[in-house]
C-alpha cells in the first residue's frame, strides 16, 4: 500500500508505507509522521493529530512510541541560567583543569 504525503519542496509525493514512520509521545499523546522525500531526499516531519496517527497506523505505518526526558518533570530550584552563566561556563571549559574546578 502506498501513502500520499506532502514534501515542502516537491509537493505531493507517493511513497510505500515502509518509508514512513509515526512517532507518538506517551505522555502528551502528541504525534508526528516522518519520511524522506523519494524525489529530493529531504527529511520531512509533520505534526499529526490523533485521527491521522490512527489512520496511518491502521494503514501499516510503523509506530514508534517515545517518552519525554525525565528531566522535564524534575523540580527546578535556584535562579534560571543566564547568558553570563553560559559564557562563564564556556571560559571555564577552556581551562585544562575544568573538571576538577567543577567538582570542587
Backbone as JSON Lines, residues from 0, in Angstrom:
{"i":0,"aa":"X","n":[0.84,-1.18,0.0],"ca":[0.0,0.0,0.0],"c":[0.88,1.25,0.0]}
{"i":1,"aa":"X","n":[0.57,2.18,-0.85],"ca":[1.31,3.44,-0.92],"c":[0.56,4.54,-0.17]}
{"i":2,"aa":"X","n":[1.3,5.53,0.28],"ca":[0.74,6.65,1.03],"c":[1.13,7.94,0.33]}
{"i":3,"aa":"X","n":[0.16,8.84,0.24],"ca":[0.42,10.15,-0.34],"c":[0.75,11.12,0.8]}
{"i":4,"aa":"X","n":[1.83,11.85,0.64],"ca":[2.25,12.83,1.63],"c":[2.71,14.08,0.89]}
{"i":5,"aa":"X","n":[2.98,15.13,1.65],"ca":[3.39,16.39,1.03],"c":[4.79,16.76,1.47]}
{"i":6,"aa":"X","n":[5.67,16.91,0.5],"ca":[7.03,17.4,0.73],"c":[7.01,18.91,0.58]}
{"i":7,"aa":"X","n":[7.68,19.66,1.47],"ca":[7.68,21.12,1.33],"c":[8.36,21.61,0.05]}
{"i":8,"aa":"X","n":[9.22,20.77,-0.55],"ca":[9.92,21.16,-1.78],"c":[9.21,20.67,-3.04]}
{"i":9,"aa":"X","n":[8.71,19.45,-3.0],"ca":[8.19,18.79,-4.21],"c":[6.67,18.76,-4.29]}
{"i":10,"aa":"X","n":[5.99,19.07,-3.2],"ca":[4.53,18.95,-3.18],"c":[4.13,17.52,-2.88]}
{"i":11,"aa":"X","n":[3.02,17.07,-3.45],"ca":[2.53,15.72,-3.19],"c":[3.47,14.67,-3.75]}
{"i":12,"aa":"X","n":[3.77,13.68,-2.91],"ca":[4.61,12.54,-3.31],"c":[3.92,11.26,-2.84]}
{"i":13,"aa":"X","n":[4.23,10.18,-3.48],"ca":[3.7,8.87,-3.11],"c":[4.86,8.0,-2.66]}
{"i":14,"aa":"X","n":[4.7,7.35,-1.51],"ca":[5.76,6.51,-1.0],"c":[5.16,5.26,-0.35]}
{"i":15,"aa":"X","n":[5.92,4.19,-0.29],"ca":[5.42,2.98,0.36],"c":[5.31,3.22,1.87]}
{"i":16,"aa":"X","n":[4.38,2.52,2.5],"ca":[4.17,2.72,3.94],"c":[5.44,2.42,4.75]}
{"i":17,"aa":"X","n":[6.29,1.56,4.22],"ca":[7.53,1.23,4.92],"c":[8.49,2.42,4.97]}
{"i":18,"aa":"X","n":[8.27,3.41,4.12],"ca":[9.16,4.58,4.06],"c":[8.71,5.69,5.01]}
{"i":19,"aa":"X","n":[7.65,5.43,5.78],"ca":[7.13,6.44,6.69],"c":[7.13,5.87,8.1]}
{"i":20,"aa":"X","n":[7.23,6.77,9.07],"ca":[7.2,6.37,10.47],"c":[6.3,7.35,11.22]}
{"i":21,"aa":"X","n":[5.51,6.83,12.14],"ca":[4.68,7.66,13.03],"c":[5.33,7.63,14.4]}
{"i":22,"aa":"X","n":[5.49,8.8,15.01],"ca":[6.04,8.89,16.37],"c":[4.97,9.48,17.27]}
{"i":23,"aa":"X","n":[4.78,8.85,18.44],"ca":[3.75,9.28,19.37],"c":[4.36,9.42,20.75]}
{"i":24,"aa":"X","n":[4.19,10.59,21.37],"ca":[4.7,10.84,22.72],"c":[3.75,10.18,23.72]}
{"i":25,"aa":"X","n":[4.28,9.33,24.58],"ca":[3.46,8.59,25.54],"c":[2.83,9.52,26.58]}
{"i":26,"aa":"X","n":[3.51,10.61,26.93],"ca":[3.0,11.47,27.99],"c":[1.9,12.42,27.52]}
{"i":27,"aa":"X","n":[2.1,13.1,26.42],"ca":[1.09,14.09,25.99],"c":[0.33,13.7,24.73]}
{"i":28,"aa":"X","n":[0.62,12.51,24.22],"ca":[-0.08,11.96,23.04],"c":[0.1,12.81,21.78]}
{"i":29,"aa":"X","n":[1.12,13.66,21.73],"ca":[1.37,14.43,20.5],"c":[2.02,13.49,19.48]}
{"i":30,"aa":"X","n":[1.64,13.65,18.23],"ca":[2.14,12.76,17.2],"c":[2.76,13.5,16.03]}
{"i":31,"aa":"X","n":[3.66,12.82,15.35],"ca":[4.25,13.3,14.11],"c":[4.36,12.13,13.15]}
{"i":32,"aa":"X","n":[4.45,12.46,11.87],"ca":[4.84,11.43,10.9],"c":[6.05,11.94,10.16]}
{"i":33,"aa":"X","n":[6.94,11.0,9.82],"ca":[8.24,11.35,9.27],"c":[8.53,10.48,8.06]}
{"i":34,"aa":"X","n":[9.18,11.09,7.07],"ca":[9.59,10.34,5.89],"c":[10.69,11.11,5.17]}
{"i":35,"aa":"X","n":[11.38,10.43,4.3],"ca":[12.36,11.07,3.42],"c":[11.71,11.15,2.04]}
{"i":36,"aa":"X","n":[11.66,12.35,1.47],"ca":[11.03,12.54,0.17],"c":[11.73,11.66,-0.88]}
{"i":37,"aa":"X","n":[10.95,10.87,-1.61],"ca":[11.57,9.99,-2.61],"c":[12.14,10.76,-3.81]}
{"i":38,"aa":"X","n":[11.76,12.03,-3.95],"ca":[12.26,12.8,-5.1],"c":[13.48,13.64,-4.76]}
{"i":39,"aa":"X","n":[13.4,14.44,-3.66],"ca":[14.52,15.35,-3.36],"c":[15.36,14.9,-2.16]}
{"i":40,"aa":"X","n":[14.96,13.8,-1.5],"ca":[15.68,13.21,-0.37],"c":[15.68,14.1,0.88]}
{"i":41,"aa":"X","n":[14.76,15.05,0.96],"ca":[14.63,15.89,2.15],"c":[13.93,15.11,3.26]}
{"i":42,"aa":"X","n":[14.46,15.2,4.49],"ca":[13.79,14.59,5.64],"c":[12.62,15.49,6.03]}
{"i":43,"aa":"X","n":[11.44,14.91,6.11],"ca":[10.22,15.67,6.39],"c":[9.59,15.14,7.67]}
{"i":44,"aa":"X","n":[9.2,16.05,8.55],"ca":[8.49,15.7,9.77],"c":[7.32,16.65,9.92]}
{"i":45,"aa":"X","n":[6.13,16.08,10.12],"ca":[4.93,16.91,10.24],"c":[4.13,16.48,11.45]}
{"i":46,"aa":"X","n":[3.52,17.48,12.11],"ca":[2.63,17.18,13.23],"c":[1.44,16.39,12.72]}
{"i":47,"aa":"X","n":[0.93,15.48,13.56],"ca":[-0.21,14.66,13.16],"c":[-1.21,14.59,14.31]}
{"i":48,"aa":"X","n":[-2.42,15.0,14.03],"ca":[-3.49,14.86,15.02],"c":[-3.76,13.38,15.25]}
{"i":49,"aa":"X","n":[-4.46,13.07,16.33],"ca":[-4.73,11.69,16.7],"c":[-5.4,10.92,15.57]}
{"i":50,"aa":"X","n":[-6.31,11.55,14.86],"ca":[-7.01,10.89,13.75],"c":[-6.04,10.46,12.66]}
{"i":51,"aa":"X","n":[-5.07,11.31,12.34],"ca":[-4.07,10.98,11.31],"c":[-3.17,9.85,11.8]}
{"i":52,"aa":"X","n":[-2.77,9.91,13.07],"ca":[-1.94,8.85,13.65],"c":[-2.67,7.52,13.51]}
{"i":53,"aa":"X","n":[-3.94,7.49,13.88],"ca":[-4.72,6.26,13.82],"c":[-4.84,5.74,12.38]}
{"i":54,"aa":"X","n":[-5.09,6.64,11.43],"ca":[-5.21,6.22,10.03],"c":[-3.91,5.64,9.5]}
{"i":55,"aa":"X","n":[-2.8,6.3,9.79],"ca":[-1.51,5.82,9.29],"c":[-1.14,4.47,9.91]}
{"i":56,"aa":"X","n":[-1.34,4.33,11.21],"ca":[-1.01,3.07,11.88],"c":[-1.92,1.95,11.36]}
{"i":57,"aa":"X","n":[-3.21,2.26,11.18],"ca":[-4.14,1.26,10.63],"c":[-3.74,0.86,9.22]}
{"i":58,"aa":"X","n":[-3.09,1.79,8.51],"ca":[-2.63,1.51,7.15],"c":[-1.3,0.78,7.1]}
{"i":59,"aa":"X","n":[-0.73,0.45,8.26],"ca":[0.51,-0.33,8.29],"c":[1.78,0.45,8.5]}
{"i":60,"aa":"X","n":[1.68,1.75,8.78],"ca":[2.88,2.55,9.04],"c":[3.4,2.2,10.43]}
{"i":61,"aa":"X","n":[4.72,2.06,10.56],"ca":[5.35,1.68,11.83],"c":[5.13,2.79,12.86]}
{"i":62,"aa":"X","n":[4.73,2.38,14.07],"ca":[4.51,3.3,15.18],"c":[5.68,3.22,16.15]}
{"i":63,"aa":"X","n":[6.24,4.37,16.48],"ca":[7.32,4.48,17.46],"c":[6.8,5.33,18.61]}
{"i":64,"aa":"X","n":[6.67,4.73,19.8],"ca":[6.22,5.47,20.98],"c":[7.46,5.91,21.75]}
{"i":65,"aa":"X","n":[7.53,7.2,22.08],"ca":[8.68,7.72,22.79],"c":[8.22,8.43,24.06]}
{"i":66,"aa":"X","n":[9.17,8.69,24.96],"ca":[8.87,9.32,26.25],"c":[9.62,10.63,26.37]}
{"i":67,"aa":"X","n":[8.99,11.6,27.02],"ca":[9.66,12.84,27.33],"c":[10.8,12.55,28.31]}
{"i":68,"aa":"X","n":[11.89,13.29,28.24],"ca":[13.0,13.06,29.17],"c":[12.56,13.29,30.62]}
{"i":69,"aa":"X","n":[13.05,12.49,31.52],"ca":[12.67,12.59,32.93],"c":[13.01,13.97,33.51]}
{"i":70,"aa":"X","n":[14.02,14.63,32.96],"ca":[14.43,15.95,33.47],"c":[13.31,16.98,33.37]}
{"i":71,"aa":"X","n":[12.41,16.8,32.44],"ca":[11.29,17.74,32.29],"c":[10.43,17.77,33.54]}
{"i":72,"aa":"X","n":[10.33,16.66,34.23],"ca":[9.46,16.55,35.38],"c":[10.17,16.83,36.71]}
{"i":73,"aa":"X","n":[11.48,17.1,36.65],"ca":[12.23,17.4,37.88],"c":[11.86,18.78,38.39]}
{"i":74,"aa":"X","n":[11.88,18.91,39.73],"ca":[11.63,20.21,40.34],"c":[12.82,21.12,40.07]}
{"i":75,"aa":"X","n":[12.53,22.33,39.67],"ca":[13.6,23.29,39.38],"c":[13.8,24.19,40.6]}
{"i":76,"aa":"X","n":[15.05,24.3,41.01],"ca":[15.38,25.17,42.14],"c":[16.49,26.12,41.71]}
{"i":77,"aa":"X","n":[16.52,27.27,42.34],"ca":[17.55,28.25,42.02],"c":[17.14,29.14,40.87]}
{"i":78,"aa":"X","n":[17.94,30.15,40.63],"ca":[17.62,31.1,39.56],"c":[17.87,30.48,38.18]}
{"i":79,"aa":"X","n":[17.19,30.97,37.15],"ca":[17.44,30.47,35.8],"c":[18.87,30.77,35.35]}
{"i":80,"aa":"X","n":[19.39,29.96,34.46],"ca":[20.73,30.18,33.9],"c":[20.66,31.39,32.97]}
{"i":81,"aa":"X","n":[21.67,32.24,33.07],"ca":[21.72,33.45,32.23],"c":[22.76,33.28,31.13]}
{"i":82,"aa":"X","n":[22.79,34.24,30.22],"ca":[23.81,34.23,29.16],"c":[25.2,34.35,29.78]}
{"i":83,"aa":"X","n":[25.31,35.17,30.83],"ca":[26.61,35.31,31.51],"c":[27.06,33.99,32.12]}
{"i":84,"aa":"X","n":[26.12,33.23,32.68],"ca":[26.47,31.91,33.23],"c":[27.03,31.01,32.13]}
{"i":85,"aa":"X","n":[26.4,31.03,30.98],"ca":[26.87,30.2,29.86],"c":[28.25,30.63,29.38]}
{"i":86,"aa":"X","n":[28.46,31.94,29.31],"ca":[29.79,32.44,28.9],"c":[30.85,32.05,29.92]}
{"i":87,"aa":"X","n":[30.53,32.18,31.21],"ca":[31.48,31.77,32.26],"c":[31.8,30.28,32.15]}
{"i":88,"aa":"X","n":[30.78,29.47,31.89],"ca":[30.99,28.03,31.75],"c":[31.86,27.72,30.54]}
{"i":89,"aa":"X","n":[31.61,28.42,29.44],"ca":[32.42,28.24,28.24],"c":[33.89,28.56,28.52]}
{"i":90,"aa":"X","n":[34.13,29.66,29.21],"ca":[35.51,30.05,29.55],"c":[36.13,29.01,30.47]}
{"i":91,"aa":"X","n":[35.34,28.51,31.41],"ca":[35.86,27.5,32.34],"c":[36.26,26.23,31.6]}
{"i":92,"aa":"X","n":[35.49,25.84,30.58],"ca":[35.8,24.63,29.82],"c":[37.1,24.75,29.03]}
{"i":93,"aa":"X","n":[37.58,25.96,28.82],"ca":[38.82,26.17,28.09],"c":[40.05,25.87,28.95]}
{"i":94,"aa":"X","n":[39.87,25.78,30.27],"ca":[40.97,25.52,31.19],"c":[41.26,24.02,31.24]}
{"i":95,"aa":"X","n":[42.52,23.67,31.45],"ca":[42.91,22.25,31.5],"c":[42.27,21.51,32.66]}
{"i":96,"aa":"X","n":[42.12,22.17,33.79],"ca":[41.59,21.5,34.99],"c":[40.12,21.83,35.23]}
{"i":97,"aa":"X","n":[39.37,21.99,34.16],"ca":[37.96,22.41,34.28],"c":[37.12,21.41,35.06]}
{"i":98,"aa":"X","n":[37.38,20.12,34.91],"ca":[36.58,19.13,35.61],"c":[36.84,19.2,37.12]}
{"i":99,"aa":"X","n":[38.09,19.34,37.52],"ca":[38.42,19.45,38.95],"c":[37.76,20.69,39.54]}
{"i":100,"aa":"X","n":[37.75,21.79,38.8],"ca":[37.11,23.02,39.29],"c":[35.6,22.8,39.48]}
{"i":101,"aa":"X","n":[34.96,22.1,38.55],"ca":[33.54,21.85,38.68],"c":[33.2,20.96,39.86]}
{"i":102,"aa":"X","n":[34.07,19.98,40.12],"ca":[33.82,19.04,41.2],"c":[34.12,19.62,42.57]}
{"i":103,"aa":"X","n":[34.92,20.7,42.61],"ca":[35.32,21.32,43.89],"c":[34.17,22.1,44.52]}
